[in-house]
Amino acid sequence: MISLIDLYQKFRECSGISTDTRKIPSDSLFFALKGPNFDANLFAEQALKKGAKYAVVDDISVVTNDNILLVEDGLQALQNLANFHAQQLDIPFIALTGSNGKTTTKELINSILSTKFKTYATVGNLNNHIGVPLTILAIDETIQLAIIEMGANKQGDIRELVEICEPTHGFITNIGKAHLEGFGGLEGVTKGKGELFDWLAENNQTVFVNVACYPTYEMAMERQSFKEIITFTTDTNRRFQTVISLLHDSPFVVFTDPDGGYYKSHLTGIYNFQNIAAAVRIGQYFGVETKTACQAAADYEPTNNRSQFIEKDSNNVLMDAYNANPSSMSAAITYFNELKVGKKMVILGDMFELGEESVEEHEALGKLLATCNFDKILLIGPLMENALKELPMMKVLYFPDKFGLHTWLQDYPQNDTYILVKGSRGMGLESVLPFLG
């Protein structure tokens, strides 16, 4: 069985890591991972034939030559290798978690810090127990600073990830109603996300805190032994530094720097103003000039169905279909309701992973929608039926699945309308886009 040190030497000989035999870069180190319905140990030889230099397996029966390396547990070996590699890199590691806005904030931070440093940030949504190790192992000696996004579905997940990454700095975007089923309620979410601050405090590292987000500020104040607590605020509490000032957020966030410099972003809503402010403050901390940081934030354009305005003929679609939970759904609906434009329609899909609170949270969403002034409300999915009973039927259409929605949109094309599309990832509501213009 190969030791960690020897495995690291083999890793250094390779071009990178691969875990999928459908995509094997030449001279890569293939890790044969196992899941509920697959065992990649069976494909070790295939990976070598496709170009992998070595294959790491945890099944002795598939070890047929010297290029197949045996470990006790493939996933644990991947995580241990990533941890060891992180320890060899004498660079700042910024760990980022939170209920909403993680990916957008990560991208903003990366846009700002890359004006001064050669950075590496989590690609896409590789933010779990496999994605974080893969992210770390993609960092080479030319990188000066890393930004690592960390997701969690239950308590203990963040602790596992920070012990792999060993970050030097950390930021929690917010605490909200996300993955309630796995966390066991909002208190569980707070404890789970707080595992980042726990580790940073235990290891005398630095945290960034938005004082206007009281739950995360309180979490920071409850813990001792941080190297530094870097505070900022997005409200008018002058006891703390106001990094940038909001002019308006309709339809896009427009803000000023302390010298009055004017910036128009490509992001929508007060929640994204908070993400911008955090990224600018983190940039300042690492020595990026404020104006440079603000301009980099303003230049950032969202992708991957996150708060993305898309023109479709005469319609303007706010595509926010990457994910949804009660906190992010409420924020998006409130913002869209306050948007001063002509006709407005919302297309909303089920929110998943809410456990016992699912019915109650969808009912609460219906009550919120009842207070809004939308021309049409389209609800999709079995869970959204709970929101339906709270709404006046005049403006509401309900579809058990999105295919009925597609048919309706084909039969009743929309024109000159602003349209919000939001739902959990599993709903795949980006599929409506071809039918909106």
C-alpha positions in Angstrom: 0.0 0.0 0.0 1.5 3.3 -1.0 2.3 6.0 1.6 1.1 9.6 1.4 4.7 10.8 0.7 5.2 8.4 -2.1 1.7 9.2 -3.5 2.6 12.9 -3.4 5.8 12.2 -5.5 3.6 10.3 -8.0 1.2 13.3 -8.1 4.2 15.6 -8.8 5.0 13.6 -11.9 1.5 14.0 -13.3 -0.3 16.7 -15.2 -3.2 16.9 -12.8 -6.0 14.8 -11.2 -8.8 13.0 -13.0 -11.8 11.1 -11.5 -13.9 10.5 -14.7 -12.8 8.0 -17.3 -14.8 9.9 -19.9 -12.3 12.8 -19.5 -8.8 11.7 -18.9 -6.1 14.3 -19.5 -2.8 12.9 -20.7 -0.4 11.9 -17.8 -3.0 12.6 -15.1 -3.3 10.8 -11.8 -6.7 9.0 -11.8 -8.5 8.4 -8.5 -11.0 5.6 -8.6 -13.8 6.8 -6.4 -16.9 4.9 -5.3 -20.5 5.9 -5.0 -23.9 4.3 -4.2 -24.2 3.2 -7.8 -20.7 2.9 -9.2 -17.2 1.7 -8.4 -14.5 3.3 -10.5 -12.0 0.7 -9.3 -13.3 -1.4 -12.2 -12.1 1.3 -14.7 -8.5 1.7 -13.4 -6.9 -0.1 -16.4 -9.2 1.7 -18.8 -8.0 5.1 -17.3 -4.4 4.1 -17.9 -5.2 3.1 -21.5 -6.9 6.5 -22.1 -3.8 8.3 -21.0 -3.6 8.5 -17.2 0.0 8.0 -15.8 -1.2 6.3 -12.6 -4.5 5.1 -11.2 -5.2 5.2 -7.4 -7.5 2.3 -6.3 -8.7 0.8 -3.0 -9.5 -2.6 -4.3 -6.5 -5.0 -4.3 -8.1 -7.2 -6.9 -7.7 -4.6 -9.7 -4.0 -4.0 -9.0 -2.5 -5.6 -12.1 0.6 -3.5 -12.7 3.0 -1.0 -11.1 1.0 2.0 -12.4 -2.0 1.1 -10.3 -1.5 2.4 -6.8 -3.3 0.8 -3.8 -4.6 2.9 -0.9 -6.9 2.0 2.0 -9.7 4.4 0.9 -9.7 6.3 -2.4 -11.7 9.3 -1.2 -9.7 9.6 2.0 -6.4 9.4 0.0 -7.6 12.2 -2.3 -8.4 14.4 0.7 -5.2 13.6 2.5 -3.2 14.3 -0.7 -5.0 17.7 -1.1 -4.3 18.6 2.5 -0.6 17.7 2.1 -0.4 19.8 -1.1 -2.0 22.7 0.6 0.6 22.6 3.4 3.4 22.9 0.7 1.9 26.1 -0.6 2.9 29.1 1.4 0.0 31.3 0.1 -3.2 32.8 1.6 -6.2 30.5 1.4 -9.5 32.4 1.6 -12.3 30.0 2.6 -15.8 31.1 1.7 -19.2 29.7 2.8 -22.7 30.9 3.6 -26.4 30.1 2.8 -26.6 32.4 -0.2 -24.3 34.3 -2.5 -21.2 32.1 -2.1 -20.4 31.6 -5.8 -21.1 35.2 -6.8 -19.0 36.5 -3.9 -16.2 34.1 -4.8 -16.2 35.3 -8.4 -16.2 38.9 -7.3 -13.3 38.3 -4.9 -11.4 36.6 -7.6 -12.0 39.4 -10.1 -10.7 41.9 -7.7 -7.7 40.0 -6.3 -6.6 38.9 -9.8 -5.9 42.6 -10.6 -2.9 42.3 -8.2 -2.1 38.6 -7.8 -2.1 35.4 -9.8 -5.1 33.7 -8.2 -6.9 30.4 -8.3 -10.6 30.1 -7.4 -13.0 27.2 -7.1 -14.2 26.4 -10.6 -18.0 26.3 -11.0 -19.6 24.5 -8.1 -16.7 22.2 -7.0 -17.3 23.0 -3.3 -18.0 19.7 -1.6 -15.9 16.8 -0.1 -14.6 15.9 -3.6 -14.6 19.3 -5.2 -12.5 21.1 -2.6 -9.7 18.5 -2.8 -9.8 18.7 -6.6 -9.6 22.5 -6.4 -6.6 22.4 -4.1 -4.8 19.9 -6.2 -5.2 22.1 -9.3 -3.1 24.9 -7.6 0.5 25.1 -8.7 3.5 27.0 -7.5 2.8 30.0 -9.7 -0.4 30.8 -7.8 -0.1 33.6 -5.2 -3.5 33.4 -3.6 -6.4 30.9 -3.5 -10.2 31.4 -3.0 -11.9 28.2 -1.9 -15.7 28.0 -1.9 -17.2 25.5 0.6 -20.7 24.2 0.5 -22.5 22.1 3.1 -25.7 20.1 3.4 -25.4 19.1 7.1 -23.4 19.8 10.3 -19.8 18.6 10.1 -19.4 19.2 6.3 -17.6 22.6 6.7 -15.4 21.2 9.4 -14.3 18.4 7.1 -13.5 20.9 4.3 -11.5 23.3 6.4 -9.4 20.5 7.8 -8.5 19.6 4.2 -7.9 23.2 3.1 -6.5 24.7 6.3 -7.4 28.3 5.3 -5.6 31.4 6.5 -8.7 33.7 6.0 -12.5 33.1 6.0 -15.8 34.8 5.2 -19.4 33.7 5.8 -21.7 35.5 3.4 -24.8 35.1 5.5 -27.0 32.6 7.5 -30.3 31.7 5.9 -32.8 29.0 5.4 -30.9 26.6 3.2 -30.6 22.8 3.4 -32.9 22.8 6.4 -33.5 19.1 6.1 -29.9 18.2 6.5 -29.0 20.8 9.1 -32.1 20.2 11.2 -33.4 23.8 11.1 -31.9 27.3 11.1 -30.0 26.7 14.4 -28.3 23.8 12.7 -27.4 26.0 9.7 -25.8 28.5 12.1 -23.7 25.8 13.8 -22.8 24.2 10.5 -21.6 27.4 8.8 -19.9 28.5 12.1 -17.6 25.5 11.8 -15.5 27.8 9.5 -15.1 30.4 12.2 -14.5 27.7 14.8 -11.5 26.3 12.9 -10.1 29.8 12.1 -10.3 30.8 15.8 -8.7 27.6 17.0 -5.8 28.2 14.5 -5.4 31.9 15.1 -6.4 33.0 11.6 -8.2 35.9 10.1 -12.0 36.5 9.4 -13.9 39.1 7.5 -17.2 40.1 9.0 -20.1 42.2 7.6 -21.4 43.9 10.7 -24.8 44.5 9.0 -25.2 40.7 8.9 -25.8 40.3 12.6 -25.8 36.5 12.8 -22.2 36.3 11.4 -21.1 39.3 13.4 -22.4 37.6 16.6 -20.7 34.4 15.6 -17.3 36.2 15.3 -17.8 38.0 18.6 -18.6 34.7 20.4 -15.3 33.2 19.4 -11.8 34.1 20.6 -8.3 33.7 19.4 -8.7 35.1 15.8 -5.5 36.6 14.5 -7.7 39.5 13.1 -11.3 40.3 12.7 -11.7 42.6 9.7 -15.0 44.4 9.9 -17.0 46.4 7.4 -20.7 47.3 7.1 -23.2 47.7 4.3 -25.6 49.9 6.4 -25.1 53.4 7.8 -23.6 52.4 11.2 -20.7 54.7 11.2 -18.9 52.9 14.1 -17.6 50.6 11.4 -16.1 51.2 8.0 -18.4 51.6 5.1 -16.5 50.3 2.1 -18.9 51.5 -0.6 -22.2 53.3 -0.7 -25.3 52.1 -2.5 -27.0 54.6 -4.8 -29.7 52.2 -6.1 -30.2 48.5 -7.0 -32.9 48.8 -9.7 -32.4 47.1 -12.1 -28.6 46.9 -11.4 -26.6 47.7 -8.3 -25.0 51.2 -8.7 -22.6 52.3 -6.0 -19.9 54.9 -5.1 -16.5 54.7 -3.5 -15.5 57.0 -0.6 -14.2 59.6 -3.1 -17.5 59.7 -5.0 -16.4 57.5 -7.8 -19.5 56.1 -9.6 -19.8 52.4 -10.6 -22.7 50.5 -12.3 -22.5 46.8 -11.9 -24.1 43.9 -13.8 -25.6 42.5 -10.6 -29.1 43.0 -9.2 -30.5 43.5 -5.7 -29.4 44.6 -2.3 -28.1 41.1 -1.6 -25.5 41.6 -4.4 -24.5 45.0 -3.1 -23.6 43.1 0.1 -21.5 40.6 -1.9 -19.8 43.5 -3.8 -19.0 45.3 -0.6 -17.5 42.1 1.0 -15.3 41.5 -2.1 -14.1 45.1 -2.2 -13.2 45.0 1.5 -11.3 41.8 1.1 -9.5 43.3 -1.9 -8.5 46.3 0.2 -7.1 44.1 2.9 -4.8 42.4 0.4 -3.6 45.7 -1.0 -5.8 46.3 -4.0 -6.6 50.0 -4.4 -10.3 50.8 -3.7 -11.0 52.3 -7.2 -9.4 49.3 -8.8 -11.4 46.9 -6.7 -14.7 48.8 -7.3 -14.1 48.8 -11.1 -13.3 45.1 -11.1 -16.5 44.4 -9.2 -18.5 46.6 -11.6 -17.0 44.8 -14.6 -17.9 41.3 -13.3 -20.7 39.7 -15.3 -22.7 36.8 -13.8 -23.1 33.5 -15.6 -24.5 30.1 -15.0 -28.1 31.3 -14.3 -27.2 33.3 -11.3 -28.9 36.8 -11.1 -28.4 37.1 -14.9 -30.4 39.5 -16.9 -31.0 38.1 -20.4 -32.8 39.9 -23.2 -35.2 37.7 -25.1 -36.8 39.7 -28.0 -38.9 42.4 -26.2 -38.7 40.6 -22.8 -36.1 41.0 -20.0 -35.5 37.8 -18.1 -33.8 37.8 -14.7 -32.5 34.2 -14.8 -31.8 33.1 -11.2 -32.5 29.4 -11.6 -29.2 28.0 -10.2 -30.7 27.4 -6.8 -33.4 28.5 -4.3 -34.1 28.4 -0.6 -36.6 30.5 1.5 -34.0 33.2 2.1 -32.8 33.7 -1.4 -36.3 33.3 -2.8 -37.7 36.0 -0.5 -34.9 38.4 -1.4 -35.3 37.9 -5.1 -39.1 38.3 -5.0 -38.9 41.4 -2.8 -36.3 43.0 -5.1 -38.3 42.1 -8.2 -41.5 43.5 -6.7 -39.8 46.9 -6.1 -38.3 47.0 -9.6 -39.8 50.1 -11.3 -40.6 48.7 -14.7 -43.7 47.9 -16.7 -45.2 44.4 -16.9 -43.8 41.9 -14.5 -44.2 38.1 -14.3 -42.6 35.6 -12.0 -41.9 31.9 -12.8 -41.1 30.1 -9.5 -40.3 26.4 -8.9 -40.1 24.2 -5.9 -37.5 24.8 -3.1 -35.9 21.5 -2.2 -34.2 20.1 1.0 -36.4 21.8 3.5 -37.5 18.7 5.3 -40.4 19.1 7.8 -40.5 22.8 7.1 -41.2 22.4 3.4 -45.0 22.9 3.5 -44.7 25.9 5.9 -42.0 27.6 3.9 -43.9 27.3 0.6 -47.0 28.6 2.3 -45.0 31.6 3.6 -43.8 32.2 0.1 -47.4 32.3 -1.1 -48.2 34.9 1.6 -45.3 37.0 0.4 -46.4 36.7 -3.2 -49.9 37.8 -2.2 -48.4 41.2 -1.1 -46.6 41.7 -4.4 -47.8 43.6 -7.5 -47.0 41.1 -10.3 -49.1 40.9 -13.5 -48.8 37.1 -13.6 -47.5 34.5 -11.2 -46.6 31.1 -12.6 -45.8 28.3 -10.0 -44.3 25.0 -10.9 -43.9 21.7 -9.0 -45.7 19.7 -6.4 -44.4 21.7 -3.4 -45.5 25.0 -4.9 -49.1 23.8 -4.6 -48.7 24.8 -0.9 -48.1 28.4 -2.0 -51.1 28.4 -4.3 -53.7 28.4 -1.6 -52.4 31.7 -0.2 -52.8 33.5 -3.5 -55.7 35.1 -5.4 -56.4 32.9 -8.5 -56.8 35.9 -10.9 -53.1 36.3 -11.4 -51.8 32.8 -10.7 -51.3 29.7 -12.9 -50.1 26.4 -11.4 -48.3 23.6 -13.3 -47.4 20.3 -11.6 -44.3 20.1 -13.8 -42.3 22.5 -16.1 -43.5 20.7 -19.3 -47.0 22.0 -18.8 -45.4 25.4 -18.3 -43.5 25.1 -21.6 -46.8 24.4 -23.4 -48.5 27.4 -21.8 -45.7 29.7 -22.7 -45.8 28.5 -26.3 -49.6 29.1 -26.4 -49.4 32.5 -24.7 -46.2 34.3 -25.7 -45.1 37.1 -23.5 -44.1 40.5 -24.8 -42.6 43.7 -23.3 -42.4 41.9 -19.9 -39.8 41.6 -17.1 -39.7 38.0 -16.0 -38.1 36.5 -12.9 -37.2 32.8 -13.1 -36.2 31.1 -9.9 -36.2 27.6 -8.4 -34.0 24.9 -6.9 -31.3 23.4 -9.1 -33.2 20.1 -9.5 -36.1 22.0 -11.2 -33.9 23.0 -14.1 -36.0 26.1 -14.8 -33.4 27.5 -17.3 -35.3 25.2 -19.7 -38.0 27.9 -20.0 -35.7 30.4 -21.6 -36.4 29.3 -25.3 -40.1 29.9 -24.6 -39.7 33.5 -23.4 -39.0 35.2 -26.6 
